Amino acid sequence: MHPKLLSVTVNFNDDGLVGGPHPSRSALLIATPTLADFHAAFKGLLRDTVSGISAPYGDFKNYGRQRLRKFLKASGDDGNGHHSEATIVEEALQKDRRFITASEKIFDRLCVDFETALESAQRQLVEYREIYEYGRAWDEEKFLAKMKFISADGGHSMVVIGCECSAAEPEGRPVDPVALQREMARMTEFIGKVDRLNNVQSVGALSVEARKLKQLLAPIPQRALVTMKGLLLSVLREECKAAGEKYIAVNHELDQRPTKLESFVRYLEMLERLKEEELSELEMAKVEVEDLYLLARQYKMKVSVDDSVKLESLMQLSTDCINSKLPAACEYTRAEKRPMMEELHALAHTLEETARGMRETITDPEGRFMALGEARWAVADQVLEELAEMKSSGAQLKQRMEWAQQSEKFIDVSSITHPFCEKSAAIYRSTLGISLWHKLLSKWLGEGVFTCDIPAFKEACSVRVKPAQAALQAGNSGLMSGGRTSPQSGFDSERYGELYKALVQDIVEVWQRWNCSVLEEIRLLSAKQWETLIEQAGLSLPTKLSAVTVGALMLLVT
């Protein structure tokens, strides 16, 4: 059976087809039948036609010789009469110049129309190639995994044409509603394109048929859209549930009525955070759920009664939060701020008094160290242990005061003002002194100083530096004892210059608040002056830093 003439069926060119290059295959389309098939069918049709019309006149009995000669002469035959009459008629028809010219014109026109049909179809069907490729690459499992991986801000772009995806993402990861909505809109666009595709188009003498192509493309977006609708319902339920749980948690916090200072401050912080950030985020989540619900209605999806009830519950929770619970919470905090501010003031005063008491425990009225009130160290470890405990307590006081300062920002009552900065500075000064003395005593103990004459030490700290000779005469009694020293002859100022600078710096940290004038005198001493003072005092210079006692330096500044 010959192919149906004057009708061409087009389809997309699949590079995977077997058969090699095809004369009717372009970069986009393939046509059936091909031009060669048309040519062969046309020649066969002509042959059958000639055979059919020559059969009744095969013997020429009803024709006169004169008519036969005229026919043969017109057809180009010499009419010598050597062939049988039937053969002469059929061959005359096939070799007739008029017949050959007319058939060639018909086939040339057919070739032109065939090429025109392919070009026209290729221009019109190029946009349908995307749908075709989408269908070839569609994989539902990979699509679902890919949708869970896409971020809402488009940070992970998705080439859905290939639906290529690495290993499946961890389950339970939320689906981005924006990306899902974008893909559903894309499938709707595909469906519209397929619907607009004409089944048959006329190009010259040919009719170009796209029925098979339309049947191939139509299921692709429909199948993907079914999957996306199911995913949309799942996202709608998850987003509605998550937003509802957030509103329930926020409403529960708003219902609290704290009576203690710390819980009240946390409550105020929660309200501030809710107003600045969380409330807008909650509203955005609710709007997203509403948009998803409208999208489901737009695609004529059936939403269950349970889902509708949960959506209504979410709307009610949002209304209660904004119109009822939040105003009531703000009204409660306004009423309770004044007594809470007074309690915060009392706390700050207690912290300040505690820090002052700690400082007075280890210093005299002039602010100088007095070793916890003892006249003499019995065991240096005991003093150091008590200082360590006070240092830890001081750090806790600082943390509490910092919390009180931060709380003041939330408890804002204009009629009550308290100098929190001054109180905090007082606590800082007290704890700093404790920390510095703890550091210095730890070093002294490491250097082997186990006992200390406290009265002599206090007297030395209160006396300004006098000329070097007078300082040496006043310091012969010695302040510290028990330091590890080793005799050494001579003095290497270059070797020990940095050593004494490092040790003096430890004293500087403690004395900088109470003995500024002493420090200026110490800083002015050169390495040569240190050498002269030590030589006149008859001190032995140790060979190692660990063997140097502070007592050796204290002799130089008393």
C-alpha positions in Angstrom: 0.0 0.0 0.0 1.3 3.4 -0.9 1.7 6.1 1.7 -1.1 8.6 1.9 -0.3 11.2 -0.7 -0.4 14.9 0.1 -0.3 14.4 3.9 2.8 14.7 6.0 3.0 13.7 9.7 5.7 15.5 11.7 7.3 14.5 14.9 10.4 15.5 17.0 13.7 14.2 15.8 15.2 11.7 18.3 18.9 11.3 18.0 18.6 7.9 19.5 16.7 6.5 16.5 18.5 3.9 14.5 19.1 4.3 10.9 21.7 7.0 10.5 21.2 10.3 8.7 17.8 10.7 7.2 17.1 13.0 4.2 13.9 14.3 5.8 15.4 14.7 9.3 16.2 18.3 10.4 17.7 19.4 13.7 14.2 19.5 15.2 11.7 17.4 13.2 11.4 14.3 11.2 8.6 13.9 8.6 6.8 10.7 7.4 6.6 9.8 4.6 9.9 11.2 3.4 10.4 12.9 0.1 11.9 9.8 -1.4 8.7 7.9 -0.3 6.6 10.5 -2.0 8.6 10.2 -5.2 8.4 6.4 -5.3 4.7 6.5 -4.6 4.0 9.2 -7.2 5.9 7.1 -9.8 3.9 4.0 -8.9 0.7 5.9 -9.1 1.5 7.2 -12.6 2.5 3.7 -13.7 -0.8 2.2 -12.5 -2.7 5.0 -14.0 -1.1 4.6 -17.4 -1.7 0.8 -17.3 -5.3 1.3 -16.4 -6.2 3.7 -19.1 -4.3 1.8 -21.9 -6.0 -1.5 -21.2 -9.3 -0.9 -23.0 -7.4 0.2 -26.1 -4.8 -2.5 -26.4 -5.9 -3.9 -29.8 -6.9 -0.6 -31.4 -9.8 -2.3 -33.2 -12.0 0.7 -32.8 -9.4 3.1 -34.0 -8.6 3.9 -37.6 -5.1 3.8 -38.9 -5.3 7.5 -39.5 -6.1 8.3 -35.8 -3.3 6.0 -34.7 -0.8 7.6 -36.9 -1.8 11.1 -35.5 -1.5 9.9 -31.9 1.9 8.3 -32.5 3.1 11.4 -34.3 2.0 13.7 -31.5 3.6 11.4 -28.9 6.9 11.4 -30.8 6.8 7.8 -32.2 7.6 7.2 -35.9 4.7 4.7 -36.1 6.4 1.9 -38.0 4.0 -0.6 -36.5 6.5 -3.3 -35.5 5.2 -3.5 -31.9 1.9 -4.9 -30.6 -0.9 -2.5 -30.5 -1.3 -2.8 -26.6 2.4 -2.2 -26.0 2.5 0.7 -28.3 -0.4 2.4 -26.5 1.1 2.0 -23.0 4.6 3.0 -24.1 3.3 5.9 -26.0 1.5 7.2 -22.9 4.6 6.8 -20.7 7.0 8.4 -23.3 4.7 11.2 -24.2 6.5 14.5 -23.8 3.4 16.3 -22.5 2.9 13.5 -19.9 6.5 13.6 -18.8 6.6 17.4 -18.5 3.3 17.6 -16.5 4.4 14.8 -14.1 7.8 16.5 -13.5 6.0 19.8 -12.8 3.8 18.1 -10.3 6.7 16.4 -8.5 8.7 19.7 -8.4 5.8 21.5 -6.9 5.5 18.6 -4.4 9.2 18.9 -3.4 8.8 22.7 -2.9 5.7 22.2 -0.7 7.4 19.4 1.2 10.4 21.6 2.2 8.1 24.6 2.9 6.0 22.4 5.2 9.1 21.3 7.2 10.4 24.8 7.6 7.0 26.1 8.7 6.5 23.2 11.1 10.0 23.7 12.6 9.3 27.4 13.2 6.0 26.7 14.9 7.1 23.6 16.9 10.4 24.9 18.3 8.7 26.0 21.5 7.2 22.5 21.9 10.6 21.0 22.1 10.9 22.1 25.7 7.8 20.1 26.6 9.1 17.0 24.7 12.5 17.2 26.5 10.8 17.7 29.8 8.8 14.5 29.3 11.8 12.5 28.3 13.7 13.5 31.4 10.8 13.3 33.9 11.5 11.3 37.1 9.0 11.8 39.9 11.3 10.7 42.7 14.1 13.0 41.6 11.7 15.8 41.1 10.4 15.5 44.7 13.9 15.3 46.1 14.9 18.3 44.0 11.9 20.4 45.2 13.0 19.8 48.8 16.4 21.0 47.9 15.5 24.3 46.3 15.7 27.4 48.5 13.0 30.0 48.5 15.4 32.8 47.4 16.5 30.9 44.3 19.9 30.1 45.8 19.8 26.6 44.3 18.7 26.8 40.7 16.9 23.8 39.3 17.1 22.7 35.6 13.9 20.7 35.6 14.3 19.8 31.9 16.9 17.2 32.8 15.4 16.6 36.3 19.0 15.7 37.2 19.6 15.3 40.9 22.3 13.9 43.1 21.6 11.5 45.9 18.2 12.2 47.5 18.2 14.9 50.2 17.4 14.0 53.8 13.7 13.4 54.2 11.7 15.8 56.3 13.2 18.8 54.7 10.5 21.4 53.9 9.4 22.1 50.4 9.7 25.6 49.1 6.1 26.8 48.2 7.4 29.5 45.8 9.4 27.0 43.7 6.5 24.6 43.7 4.1 27.3 42.6 6.5 28.3 39.8 6.7 24.8 38.5 2.9 24.4 38.5 2.6 27.6 36.6 5.0 26.2 34.1 3.0 23.0 33.6 -0.2 25.2 33.1 1.7 27.0 30.4 2.7 23.7 28.8 -0.9 22.6 28.8 -2.0 25.8 27.1 0.6 25.4 24.4 -0.4 21.9 23.6 -4.1 22.9 23.4 -3.2 25.6 20.9 -1.3 23.2 18.6 -3.4 22.6 15.4 -3.9 19.0 14.4 -3.7 19.8 10.6 -2.1 22.7 8.7 -2.2 23.2 4.9 1.0 24.1 3.1 0.5 24.4 -0.6 -0.8 21.0 -1.9 0.2 19.3 1.3 -1.5 18.9 4.7 0.9 18.8 7.7 -0.5 16.7 10.5 0.5 17.0 14.2 -2.0 14.7 15.8 0.6 12.2 16.9 2.8 14.9 18.2 -0.1 16.4 20.2 -1.0 13.0 21.6 2.7 12.6 22.6 2.9 16.0 24.3 -0.5 16.2 26.0 0.2 13.6 28.9 3.5 15.2 29.9 2.3 18.3 31.7 -0.8 16.5 32.9 1.3 13.8 34.6 3.7 16.2 36.2 0.8 18.4 37.4 -0.8 15.5 39.2 2.4 15.0 41.1 2.7 18.7 41.9 -0.9 18.9 43.1 -0.2 16.1 45.6 2.9 17.8 46.7 1.0 21.1 47.1 -1.5 19.5 49.4 1.3 18.1 51.5 3.0 21.5 51.7 -0.3 23.2 52.6 -0.8 20.8 55.5 2.8 21.1 56.7 2.9 24.9 56.5 -0.5 25.3 58.1 0.6 23.0 61.0 3.9 24.7 61.5 2.3 28.2 61.5 -0.4 27.0 63.9 2.1 25.6 66.3 4.1 28.9 66.3 1.0 30.9 67.0 0.1 28.6 69.8 3.5 28.9 71.4 3.5 32.7 71.1 0.0 33.0 72.5 1.0 30.8 75.4 4.0 33.1 76.2 1.7 36.2 75.9 -0.7 34.6 78.5 2.1 34.5 81.1 2.0 37.1 83.9 5.5 37.0 85.5 5.9 38.4 89.0 9.7 38.0 89.6 12.2 40.4 88.3 14.2 38.0 86.1 11.2 36.4 84.5 9.6 39.8 84.0 12.7 41.0 82.1 12.6 37.9 80.0 9.0 38.6 79.3 9.8 42.1 78.2 12.6 40.8 76.0 10.1 38.4 74.4 7.7 41.2 73.7 10.4 43.3 72.1 11.6 40.4 70.0 8.0 39.6 69.0 7.3 43.2 67.9 10.5 43.6 66.0 10.9 40.3 64.2 8.7 37.3 65.1 5.3 38.9 64.6 6.1 39.8 61.0 7.5 36.4 60.4 4.3 34.8 61.8 2.1 37.0 59.6 4.2 36.0 56.5 3.8 32.4 57.4 0.0 32.8 57.7 -0.1 34.7 54.3 1.9 31.9 52.7 -0.7 29.3 53.9 -3.5 31.5 52.5 -1.7 31.8 49.2 -1.2 28.0 49.0 -4.9 27.5 49.8 -5.9 29.9 47.0 -3.5 28.2 44.7 -5.2 24.8 45.5 -8.6 26.4 44.7 -7.2 27.8 41.5 -6.2 24.4 40.3 -9.6 23.0 41.4 -8.1 20.8 44.0 -10.3 19.2 46.6 -9.3 20.3 50.1 -10.4 18.0 52.9 -12.7 19.1 55.7 -9.9 18.5 58.2 -7.5 20.8 56.2 -10.2 23.5 56.0 -10.8 23.4 59.8 -7.1 23.7 60.5 -6.9 26.7 58.2 -9.8 28.4 60.0 -8.1 27.6 63.3 -4.9 29.2 62.1 -6.8 32.4 61.1 -8.4 32.5 64.6 -5.1 32.0 66.4 -3.6 34.9 64.4 -6.6 37.2 65.2 -6.4 36.3 68.9 -2.6 37.1 69.0 -2.8 40.5 67.3 -6.2 41.8 68.6 -6.3 40.3 72.1 -3.3 38.7 73.7 -0.6 41.1 72.5 -2.5 44.3 73.7 -3.2 42.6 77.1 0.4 41.7 77.5 1.6 45.3 76.8 -1.0 46.6 79.3 0.3 44.3 82.0 3.9 45.3 81.5 3.1 49.0 81.6 1.4 48.5 85.0 4.3 46.4 86.4 7.3 48.4 85.2 7.5 50.8 88.1 7.7 48.2 90.9 10.1 46.1 88.9 12.3 49.1 88.3 12.5 49.7 92.1 13.4 46.0 92.6 16.1 46.3 89.9 17.5 49.4 91.7 17.6 47.5 95.0 19.5 44.7 93.3 22.0 47.1 91.8 22.5 48.7 95.3 23.0 45.2 96.9 25.6 44.3 94.2 27.5 47.6 94.8 27.5 47.1 98.6 28.7 43.5 98.2 31.6 44.6 95.9 32.5 47.4 98.3 32.6 45.0 101.2 34.9 42.7 99.4 37.2 45.5 98.6 37.3 46.8 102.1 38.1 43.3 103.3 41.5 43.4 101.6 42.3 47.2 101.6 42.8 49.9 104.3 40.8 53.2 104.2 43.4 54.6 101.8 42.8 51.8 99.4 46.1 49.9 100.0 46.4 46.2 100.2 46.4 44.7 103.8 46.2 41.0 103.3 42.7 40.3 104.6 43.2 42.1 107.9 46.0 39.9 109.2 49.1 41.4 110.7 51.3 38.9 109.0 51.0 36.0 106.6 51.1 32.7 108.4 50.7 30.7 105.2 50.6 32.5 101.9 48.4 29.7 100.3 45.5 30.7 102.6 45.6 34.3 101.5 45.8 33.3 97.9 42.9 30.9 98.3 40.7 33.5 99.8 41.7 36.0 97.1 40.8 33.4 94.4 37.3 32.9 96.0 36.8 36.7 96.1 37.9 36.9 92.5 35.3 34.3 91.4 32.6 36.1 93.4 33.7 39.4 91.9 33.2 37.9 88.4 29.7 36.8 89.3 29.0 40.3 90.6 30.1 41.8 87.3 27.9 39.4 85.4 24.9 40.3 87.5 25.5 44.0 87.1 25.8 43.7 83.4 22.5 41.9 83.4 21.0 44.7 85.4 22.3 47.3 82.9 20.8 45.3 80.0 17.5 45.0 81.9 17.3 48.7 82.4 16.8 49.0 78.6 13.6 47.0 78.8 12.2 48.5 82.0 12.0 52.1 80.9 10.2 54.3 83.5 11.1 58.0 83.0 10.2 59.0 86.6 12.8 56.7 88.1 16.5 57.1 87.2 19.4 55.3 88.8 23.2 55.7 88.1 23.7 52.1 86.9 26.9 53.1 85.1 28.5 54.5 88.2 27.5 51.5 90.2 28.9 49.2 87.5 32.2 51.2 87.5 32.5 50.9 91.3 32.1 47.1 91.0 34.6 47.0 88.2 37.2 48.9 90.4 36.7 46.6 93.3 37.0 43.4 91.3 39.9 44.8 89.3 41.9 45.4 92.5 41.1 41.9 93.7 42.1 40.4 90.4 45.4 42.3 90.2 46.4 41.5 93.8 45.6 37.8 93.2 47.9 37.9 90.1 50.7 39.5 92.0 50.5 37.3 95.0 50.4 34.2 92.8 53.6 35.3 91.2 55.2 36.0 94.6 54.3 32.6 95.8 55.8 31.1 92.7 59.0 33.0 93.3 59.3 31.4 96.7 58.0 34.3 99.0 56.1 32.5 101.7 55.9 35.2 104.4 55.4 39.0 104.3 55.7 41.7 106.9 52.4 43.4 106.3 53.0 46.6 108.3 56.4 47.1 106.6 54.8 46.5 103.3 52.0 49.1 103.9 54.6 51.6 105.0 56.7 51.0 101.9 53.7 51.5 99.7 52.9 54.8 101.2 56.3 56.4 101.0 57.3 58.2 97.8 60.5 57.3 96.1 63.4 59.4 97.4 66.9 59.8 96.0 68.6 56.5 95.4 71.0 56.6 98.4 68.2 57.4 100.9 66.0 54.6 99.5 68.9 52.2 100.0 69.4 53.2 103.6 65.7 52.9 104.4 65.3 49.5 102.8 68.1 47.6 104.6 65.6 45.8 106.9 64.0 44.0 104.0 60.3 43.5 103.3 60.1 40.0 101.9 61.9 36.8 103.2 62.1 33.3 101.9 62.9 34.1 98.3 65.1 31.7 96.4 68.4 33.4 95.5 71.8 32.2 94.4 75.0 34.2 94.7 76.5 35.5 91.5 79.5 37.7 91.0 79.4 40.7 88.7 76.5 42.3 86.9 75.4 42.0 83.2 73.1 45.0 82.6 72.2 43.8 79.1 71.4 40.4 80.2 69.1 41.4 83.1 67.6 44.7 81.7 64.6 43.0 80.1 64.2 40.8 83.2 63.7 43.7 85.6 61.3 45.5 83.2 59.1 42.4 83.1 59.0 42.1 86.9 58.4 45.8 87.4 55.4 45.6 85.0 53.7 43.3 87.4 54.0 45.9 90.2 52.8 48.6 87.8 49.5 46.8 87.2 48.7 46.8 90.9 50.1 50.3 91.9 48.8 52.2 88.8 45.7 53.4 90.6 47.3 54.3 94.0 51.0 55.2 93.4 51.2 57.1 90.2 54.1 59.2 91.3 56.1 56.1 92.3 55.6 54.7 88.9 57.0 57.8 87.2 60.1 57.5 89.3 60.5 53.8 88.5 60.1 54.3 84.8 62.8 57.0 84.8 65.5 54.6 86.2 67.9 53.5 83.6 69.7 50.1 83.4 72.8 51.8 84.8 70.9 53.2 87.8 69.4 49.7 88.5 72.9 48.3 88.4 74.2 51.0 90.9 71.3 50.5 93.3 71.6 46.8 93.3 75.4 46.9 93.8 75.0 49.4 96.7 72.4 47.2 98.3 74.7 44.2 98.2 72.1 42.0 96.4 73.0 38.8 94.6 71.7 38.5 91.0 70.1 35.1 90.2 70.7 33.3 87.0 67.1 32.4 86.2 63.9 34.4 86.1 62.2 31.9 88.5 64.7 32.7 91.2 64.1 36.4 91.2 61.9 37.7 94.1 59.9 40.8 94.2 61.7 41.6 97.4 64.8 42.3 95.4 63.0 45.0 93.6 61.0 46.3 96.5 64.3 47.2 98.2 64.9 49.7 95.4 61.7 51.7 95.8 61.3 52.0 99.6 
